[in-house]
Amino acid sequence: MNNIIIPLTTGLIALVAGYLIRKYIAEAKINSAEESAKKILEEAEKKAESIKRESLVEAKEEILKLRNEAEKEQRERRSELQRSERRLIQKEESLDRKIDALEKKEETLSKKQNEINQIHEKVNKLYSQQLAELERISSFTTEEAKEFLLNKIKDEIRHDAAIMIKEIETQAKEEAQKRAKEIVSCAIQKCAADHVAETTVSVVALPNDEMKGRIIGREGRNIRALETLTGIDLIIDDTPEAVILSGFDPIRRQVAKIALEKLILDGRIHPARIEEMVEKAQKEVDSIIKDEGEKATLDTHIHGIHSDLVKHLGKLYFRTSYGQNVLYHSIEVAHLAGAMAAELGVDIKLTKRAG
């Protein structure tokens, strides 16, 4: 009997122990799973919070960028509106001046018409008086009375007409002078010119003073070649790191300057290379002359000019007169002439071309 109870008891204890161990392991797994779930949830919340913050920052940055762009666009529109408003105000002022001038002219004409009407009334009255006087005296025949009366009236009318014509001529001269001043001042306000100093020398900067010896060359062959090809005198003195180009022809002086700058950059300075660089500089100056001539015709809206005239026009870019660039002065004259032609109602293109 005891042999049966002991195994049963042992088995029961083992069963209870296994159950408790299994329960403990299950609870441990459940706790571990719960902790893992909590960690995952916390990490997910942190990640979501981080994404939320990043999204908010990006959204704020985008809003700020859009706001800045909107403000910039608003400023540009405000600036454009202000410019348009200024232009409209200027046009209104110009129209007001013209309207005032027309009103004054109409007022003057109205006054003159009233004066003429008064003179007619005076003439008619005087005629009636003279006719009555003649009838009373009756010493003239009808034809003689008519002739006497007409001669007297003619003399008075001529006197009054001469006075009126003199007044109208004086007023017309004053109005013409005033109008001419307005046209010239308006044309000048629409144009502006850049001024440059008149000069007959150009300065080329050198990287160092040793370059002067290389420019002169052995027994002066390099400097002689450059002066012969360009027709410009090279002055190499004690001026530090500079060579002076002297000559009255600005185009030749520009060719010499470009050629010398190219030789300095290239470093190979000898007669053959000098001749090559002068040729390249001449082509470059010719291109500049052509471009400046075409630019001048485009700026003044003058088309259909012969290519030789465009070239001669471009040469003015290198010339100055009384401290002003001749090409810019010619463009300014064309704009002034066009503005005056517009005010006077004549052919603008023909006037610009003549200017």
C-alpha positions as CSV (number, residue, x, y, z in Angstrom):
1,M,0.0,0.0,0.0
2,N,2.7,2.3,0.9
3,N,4.4,1.4,-2.3
4,I,1.4,2.7,-4.2
5,I,0.9,6.0,-2.2
6,I,4.5,7.1,-2.5
7,P,4.6,7.0,-6.3
8,L,1.2,8.7,-6.5
9,T,2.3,11.4,-4.1
10,T,5.5,11.9,-6.0
11,G,3.7,12.1,-9.3
12,L,1.2,14.5,-7.8
13,I,3.9,16.7,-6.4
14,A,5.8,16.5,-9.8
15,L,2.5,17.4,-11.6
16,V,1.9,20.4,-9.3
17,A,5.5,21.5,-9.6
18,G,5.4,21.2,-13.4
19,Y,2.2,23.2,-13.4
20,L,3.7,25.9,-11.2
21,I,6.9,26.0,-13.3
22,R,4.9,26.2,-16.5
23,K,2.8,28.9,-15.1
24,Y,5.9,30.8,-13.9
25,I,7.4,30.5,-17.4
26,A,4.2,31.6,-19.1
27,E,3.9,34.6,-16.8
28,A,7.6,35.5,-17.4
29,K,6.9,35.3,-21.2
30,I,3.8,37.4,-20.8
31,N,5.7,40.0,-18.7
32,S,8.5,40.0,-21.3
33,A,6.1,40.4,-24.1
34,E,4.3,43.3,-22.3
35,E,7.7,45.0,-21.7
36,S,8.6,44.5,-25.4
37,A,5.2,45.9,-26.4
38,K,5.7,48.9,-24.1
39,K,9.2,49.5,-25.5
40,I,7.8,49.3,-29.0
41,L,5.0,51.6,-28.2
42,E,7.4,54.1,-26.5
43,E,9.8,53.9,-29.5
44,A,6.8,54.4,-31.9
45,E,5.6,57.4,-29.8
46,K,9.1,58.9,-29.8
47,K,9.4,58.3,-33.6
48,A,6.0,59.7,-34.2
49,E,6.8,62.7,-32.1
50,S,10.1,63.2,-33.9
51,I,8.3,62.9,-37.3
52,K,5.7,65.3,-36.0
53,R,8.3,67.9,-35.0
54,E,10.2,67.5,-38.3
55,S,6.9,67.9,-40.2
56,L,6.1,71.0,-38.2
57,V,9.6,72.5,-38.8
58,E,9.3,71.7,-42.5
59,A,5.8,73.2,-42.6
60,K,7.0,76.3,-40.8
61,E,9.9,76.6,-43.2
62,E,7.6,76.2,-46.2
63,I,5.2,78.7,-44.7
64,L,8.0,81.2,-44.1
65,K,9.4,80.6,-47.6
66,L,5.9,81.2,-49.1
67,R,5.4,84.2,-47.0
68,N,8.8,85.7,-48.1
69,E,8.0,85.0,-51.7
70,A,4.6,86.6,-51.3
71,E,6.1,89.6,-49.6
72,K,8.8,89.9,-52.3
73,E,6.1,89.7,-55.0
74,Q,4.0,92.2,-53.2
75,R,7.0,94.6,-52.9
76,E,7.7,94.2,-56.6
77,R,4.1,94.8,-57.5
78,R,4.0,97.8,-55.2
79,S,7.1,99.2,-56.8
80,E,5.7,98.6,-60.3
81,L,2.5,100.3,-59.3
82,Q,4.4,103.3,-57.9
83,R,6.4,103.6,-61.1
84,S,3.2,103.4,-63.1
85,E,1.6,106.0,-60.9
86,R,4.6,108.3,-61.3
87,R,4.4,107.9,-65.1
88,L,0.6,108.6,-65.0
89,I,1.2,111.7,-62.8
90,Q,3.8,113.0,-65.3
91,K,1.4,112.4,-68.2
92,E,-1.4,114.1,-66.3
93,E,0.8,117.1,-65.5
94,S,1.8,117.3,-69.2
95,L,-1.8,117.1,-70.3
96,D,-2.8,119.7,-67.7
97,R,-0.1,122.1,-69.0
98,K,-1.4,121.6,-72.6
99,I,-5.0,122.0,-71.5
100,D,-4.1,125.2,-69.6
101,A,-2.3,126.5,-72.7
102,L,-5.3,125.8,-74.9
103,E,-7.6,127.4,-72.4
104,K,-5.5,130.5,-72.2
105,K,-5.4,130.6,-76.0
106,E,-9.1,130.2,-76.2
107,E,-9.6,132.9,-73.6
108,T,-7.3,135.2,-75.6
109,L,-9.2,134.5,-78.8
110,S,-12.5,135.1,-77.0
111,K,-11.2,138.5,-75.7
112,K,-10.0,139.4,-79.2
113,Q,-13.4,138.4,-80.6
114,N,-15.2,140.6,-78.1
115,E,-12.9,143.5,-78.9
116,I,-13.7,143.0,-82.6
117,N,-17.4,142.9,-81.9
118,Q,-17.1,146.1,-79.8
119,I,-15.2,147.7,-82.7
120,H,-17.9,146.7,-85.1
121,E,-20.5,148.2,-82.8
122,K,-18.5,151.4,-82.5
123,V,-18.1,151.5,-86.3
124,N,-21.9,151.0,-86.9
125,K,-22.7,153.7,-84.3
126,L,-20.2,156.1,-85.8
127,Y,-21.6,155.4,-89.2
128,S,-25.0,156.2,-88.1
129,Q,-23.8,159.4,-86.4
130,Q,-21.9,160.5,-89.5
131,L,-24.8,159.7,-91.8
132,A,-27.2,161.7,-89.6
133,E,-24.7,164.6,-89.6
134,L,-24.3,164.5,-93.3
135,E,-28.1,164.5,-93.8
136,R,-28.3,167.5,-91.5
137,I,-25.6,169.5,-93.2
138,S,-26.8,168.4,-96.7
139,S,-23.8,170.2,-98.2
140,F,-22.5,167.0,-99.8
141,T,-24.1,164.9,-102.5
142,T,-25.0,161.3,-101.7
143,E,-21.9,160.0,-103.5
144,E,-19.6,162.6,-101.8
145,A,-21.1,161.9,-98.4
146,K,-20.6,158.1,-98.9
147,E,-17.0,158.6,-100.0
148,F,-16.1,160.9,-97.1
149,L,-17.7,158.6,-94.6
150,L,-16.0,155.5,-96.0
151,N,-12.6,157.1,-96.0
152,K,-12.9,158.2,-92.4
153,I,-14.1,154.8,-91.3
154,K,-11.3,153.1,-93.2
155,D,-8.7,155.3,-91.5
156,E,-10.1,154.4,-88.0
157,I,-10.4,150.7,-88.8
158,R,-6.8,150.6,-90.2
159,H,-5.5,152.3,-87.0
160,D,-7.4,149.8,-84.7
161,A,-6.4,146.9,-86.9
162,A,-2.7,147.9,-86.8
163,I,-2.8,148.1,-83.0
164,M,-4.6,144.7,-82.8
165,I,-2.1,143.0,-85.2
166,K,0.8,144.4,-83.2
167,E,-0.6,142.9,-80.0
168,I,-1.3,139.5,-81.6
169,E,2.3,139.4,-83.0
170,T,3.7,140.2,-79.6
171,Q,1.6,137.6,-77.9
172,A,2.4,135.0,-80.7
173,K,6.2,135.6,-80.2
174,E,5.9,135.2,-76.4
175,E,3.8,132.0,-76.8
176,A,6.3,130.6,-79.4
177,Q,9.3,131.2,-77.1
178,K,7.5,129.6,-74.2
179,R,6.5,126.6,-76.3
180,A,10.0,126.2,-77.7
181,K,11.5,126.2,-74.2
182,E,9.0,123.6,-73.0
183,I,9.8,121.3,-76.0
184,V,13.6,121.6,-75.5
185,S,13.4,121.1,-71.7
186,C,11.1,118.1,-72.1
187,A,13.4,116.6,-74.6
188,I,16.5,117.2,-72.4
189,Q,14.7,115.6,-69.4
190,K,14.1,112.4,-71.4
191,C,17.8,112.0,-72.3
192,A,21.0,111.7,-70.2
193,A,24.6,111.2,-71.4
194,D,27.7,109.8,-69.8
195,H,30.8,111.9,-70.0
196,V,34.4,110.8,-70.3
197,A,37.6,112.7,-70.1
198,E,39.4,113.5,-73.4
199,T,42.8,111.8,-73.5
200,T,45.5,110.9,-75.9
201,V,47.3,108.3,-73.8
202,S,46.5,104.8,-72.5
203,V,48.1,103.0,-69.6
204,V,48.8,99.2,-69.7
205,A,49.5,97.6,-66.3
206,L,52.4,95.2,-66.0
207,P,52.8,92.2,-63.6
208,N,56.3,93.4,-62.7
209,D,59.0,95.7,-63.9
210,E,61.0,92.9,-65.5
211,M,58.4,92.8,-68.2
212,K,59.6,96.2,-69.4
213,G,62.9,94.7,-70.6
214,R,61.1,91.9,-72.4
215,I,58.8,94.5,-74.1
216,I,61.8,96.5,-75.3
217,G,63.6,93.3,-76.5
218,R,67.1,92.8,-77.7
219,E,68.5,96.1,-79.0
220,G,64.9,97.4,-78.9
221,R,63.6,95.2,-81.7
222,N,60.3,94.3,-79.9
223,I,59.3,97.9,-79.1
224,R,60.2,99.0,-82.6
225,A,58.1,96.2,-84.1
226,L,55.1,97.1,-82.0
227,E,55.4,100.9,-82.7
228,T,55.8,100.2,-86.5
229,L,52.8,97.9,-86.7
230,T,50.5,100.0,-84.6
231,G,51.7,103.6,-85.3
232,I,51.6,104.3,-81.5
233,D,54.5,105.5,-79.3
234,L,55.4,103.3,-76.3
235,I,56.7,105.3,-73.4
236,I,58.6,103.1,-70.9
237,D,59.9,105.2,-68.0
238,D,60.3,105.0,-64.2
239,T,56.5,104.5,-63.7
240,P,56.2,101.3,-61.7
241,E,54.6,98.4,-63.4
242,A,53.1,100.4,-66.2
243,V,53.7,101.2,-69.9
244,I,52.2,104.4,-71.5
245,L,50.8,104.3,-75.0
246,S,50.8,107.7,-76.7
247,G,49.0,108.6,-79.9
248,F,46.3,110.9,-81.3
249,D,44.4,108.1,-83.1
250,P,42.3,106.4,-80.4
251,I,41.6,103.3,-82.6
252,R,45.3,102.6,-83.2
253,R,45.9,103.2,-79.5
254,Q,43.2,100.6,-78.6
255,V,44.7,98.1,-81.0
256,A,48.1,98.6,-79.4
257,K,46.7,98.3,-75.9
258,I,44.9,95.0,-76.7
259,A,47.9,93.6,-78.5
260,L,50.3,94.5,-75.6
261,E,47.9,93.0,-73.0
262,K,47.7,89.8,-75.0
263,L,51.5,89.6,-75.3
264,I,51.9,90.1,-71.6
265,L,49.5,87.3,-70.8
266,D,51.0,85.0,-73.4
267,G,54.6,85.7,-72.2
268,R,56.2,85.1,-75.7
269,I,57.3,88.5,-76.9
270,H,59.2,88.6,-80.2
271,P,58.5,90.4,-83.6
272,A,56.7,87.4,-85.2
273,R,54.4,87.0,-82.2
274,I,53.9,90.8,-82.0
275,E,52.7,90.9,-85.6
276,E,50.3,88.0,-84.9
277,M,48.9,89.7,-81.8
278,V,48.5,93.0,-83.5
279,E,46.5,91.3,-86.3
280,K,44.2,89.6,-83.7
281,A,43.8,92.9,-81.8
282,Q,42.8,94.7,-85.0
283,K,40.2,92.1,-85.7
284,E,38.9,92.4,-82.1
285,V,38.7,96.2,-82.5
286,D,36.9,95.9,-85.8
287,S,34.4,93.6,-84.1
288,I,33.9,96.1,-81.3
289,I,33.4,98.9,-83.9
290,K,30.7,96.8,-85.7
291,D,28.9,95.9,-82.4
292,E,28.9,99.5,-81.1
293,G,27.6,100.8,-84.5
294,E,24.8,98.2,-84.5
295,K,24.0,98.9,-80.9
296,A,23.7,102.6,-81.6
297,T,21.3,102.0,-84.4
298,L,19.2,99.7,-82.2
299,D,19.2,102.2,-79.3
300,T,17.9,105.0,-81.6
301,H,15.5,102.6,-83.6
302,I,17.1,103.7,-86.9
303,H,17.2,100.8,-89.4
304,G,18.3,100.4,-93.1
305,I,21.7,102.1,-92.7
306,H,24.5,101.0,-95.0
307,S,27.1,98.7,-93.4
308,D,29.9,101.2,-94.1
309,L,28.0,103.9,-92.3
310,V,27.4,101.5,-89.4
311,K,31.2,100.9,-89.3
312,H,32.0,104.7,-89.4
313,L,29.4,105.2,-86.6
314,G,31.0,102.5,-84.5
315,K,34.4,104.2,-84.8
316,L,33.0,107.2,-82.9
317,Y,33.0,104.9,-79.8
318,F,36.7,105.4,-79.5
319,R,36.6,109.2,-80.0
320,T,35.9,112.0,-77.6
321,S,35.2,115.7,-78.1
322,Y,35.2,118.4,-75.4
323,G,35.2,115.6,-72.7
324,Q,32.3,113.6,-74.1
325,N,32.2,110.3,-76.1
326,V,31.3,111.2,-79.6
327,L,29.1,108.1,-80.2
328,Y,27.2,108.7,-77.0
329,H,26.8,112.3,-77.9
330,S,25.4,111.4,-81.3
331,I,22.9,109.0,-79.7
332,E,21.9,111.7,-77.3
333,V,21.4,114.2,-80.2
334,A,19.2,111.6,-82.0
335,H,17.0,111.1,-78.9
336,L,16.7,114.8,-78.4
337,A,15.8,115.4,-82.0
338,G,13.3,112.6,-81.8
339,A,11.7,114.0,-78.7
340,M,11.5,117.5,-80.2
341,A,10.0,116.0,-83.4
342,A,7.4,114.1,-81.4
343,E,6.4,117.4,-79.7
344,L,6.2,119.2,-83.0
345,G,4.4,116.4,-84.8
346,V,7.0,115.8,-87.6
347,D,8.7,112.6,-88.9
348,I,10.5,111.2,-85.8
349,K,12.6,108.6,-87.7
350,L,13.9,111.1,-90.3
351,T,14.7,113.6,-87.5
352,K,16.6,111.0,-85.5
353,R,18.5,110.0,-88.6
354,A,19.5,113.6,-89.3
355,G,20.5,114.0,-85.6
